[in-house]
Amino acid sequence: MAQHIDPMREYADARRVVLQLDVRRPPRPLPERVCLTTDDLYDPDFGPDDLIARIAEGPGTAV
């Protein structure tokens, strides 16, 4: 199952939805892509703070 998950595509889909939300204030800029792997998503120690930090870093090179 994990081989069918593409974190970059999932992020792109989520980014598109977030940018289409009707909010009262402009959203913070989101990078076009981020460096996420399925290992990151399955790592129990990789929590919300880690995800937010990874998004803030912007695009990178997947490990």
C-alpha positions as CSV (number, residue, x, y, z in Angstrom):
1,M,0.0,0.0,0.0
2,A,2.8,2.5,0.9
3,Q,4.2,2.2,-2.6
4,H,1.0,3.7,-3.9
5,I,1.2,6.8,-1.7
6,D,2.9,9.8,-3.3
7,P,3.5,12.4,-0.6
8,M,4.4,15.1,-3.1
9,R,1.1,14.6,-5.0
10,E,-0.8,14.5,-1.7
11,Y,0.8,17.8,-0.7
12,A,0.0,19.4,-4.0
13,D,-3.6,18.4,-3.8
14,A,-3.9,19.7,-0.2
15,R,-2.1,22.9,-1.1
16,R,-4.6,23.5,-4.0
17,V,-7.5,23.0,-1.6
18,V,-6.1,25.3,1.0
19,L,-5.4,28.1,-1.5
20,Q,-9.0,27.9,-2.7
21,L,-10.4,28.4,0.8
22,D,-12.4,31.6,1.4
23,V,-10.7,33.1,4.5
24,R,-10.8,36.6,5.9
25,R,-7.1,37.1,5.7
26,P,-4.6,36.1,3.1
27,P,-2.9,32.8,3.9
28,R,0.8,32.6,4.5
29,P,2.7,31.7,1.4
30,L,3.0,27.9,0.8
31,P,5.9,26.4,-1.2
32,E,5.0,24.7,-4.4
33,R,6.4,21.5,-3.1
34,V,8.0,20.1,0.1
35,C,10.4,17.2,0.7
36,L,8.3,14.5,2.3
37,T,8.7,10.8,2.1
38,T,6.3,7.9,3.1
39,D,8.9,7.1,5.9
40,D,8.2,10.6,7.3
41,L,4.5,10.0,7.3
42,Y,4.8,6.6,9.0
43,D,7.3,7.7,11.6
44,P,5.5,7.9,14.9
45,D,7.9,10.6,16.1
46,F,7.2,12.8,13.0
47,G,4.4,14.9,14.4
48,P,2.5,18.1,13.4
49,D,5.3,20.4,14.5
50,D,7.7,18.5,12.3
51,L,5.3,18.7,9.4
52,I,4.8,22.5,9.8
53,A,8.6,22.9,10.1
54,R,9.1,20.9,6.9
55,I,6.6,23.0,5.0
56,A,8.2,26.2,6.3
57,E,11.6,24.9,4.9
58,G,10.1,24.8,1.5
59,P,11.3,22.6,-1.4
60,G,14.2,20.4,-0.7
61,T,15.8,17.3,-1.9
62,A,14.1,14.0,-0.9
63,V,16.3,11.8,1.2
